[in-house]
Amino acid sequence: MITFLGPLTFVPTVWNAWTLENIDALRVLTWWQMTVINLIMFFTLCHVGSWQLRLLTLVWVIMMSLVALAVFVR
């Protein structure tokens, strides 16, 4: 259950990506790469993983996607 706290610790980064005036520090290619890697891992877990791991990975994909989208939009 402690692993479910991981995405919660990432909430401030998502909030900053959407609200801070200067997000130049977030403008790197790794957000897109991490989103793709997490999405591939999610599809793999859908095939062989438990529902807890699927849920956790889906939350990570959503968090990474929100930051990547903020970098792209802003």
N, C-alpha and C positions, 0 to 999 in steps of 0.2 A: 504493500500500500504506500510505502514511502516514495516509490518511484513516481507516483501520481503527483507529488509535490514539485517535480521537475518543471513541468510546463507552467506552473503557477509562479515560479521564480523568474520566468521569462516575460511575464506580463508587463513589468516596467519598461523593458526594451521595446515591446510592441507599442506601448503608450507613448514613449518618447519618439518612436519612428513616425507616429501620426500627429504629434502635437508640438514637438520642438521646432523652432524656426530654422535651425541649421542642422541638417542630418547628413552632412558630408562624411562624417566618420562611418556611417552605415552604407555608403555608396560603394560597395565592393561586390564582386561577382559571387562571393561565397554564399550569399543568401539564396540565390537561384540554384546553385549547386546543392546546397543542403536541402532545399525544398524538393528537388528531384530525387536525391538519395533517400530522403525520408518517405517520399511517395512510393518509391520502388520497394523499400522495406515494408511499408504498409501493405502493398499488394502481396508480398511474400508471406507476411503474417496472416493475411486473409486466407491463404491456402493451408498453412500449417500451424498457425498460432492460436492461443487462447483468446477469449473475448476481452480479457483485461489488457493484454498486449496490443490487440487491435485498437481498442479505445485510446490507450496511451499514445500509440503511434499516430493515430488520426488527430489527436489534439496537438502533437508536435508538428504535424504537417500543416495544420491550420495556423499555428503560431508563426512558423517560418514563412508561410504564404502571405500572411498579413504584413510582415516586415518587408518581404520582397515586393509586394504590391505597393506599399508605402514608398519605397525607394523609387519604384518605377513611376508612380503617379506624381509624387512631389518632386 
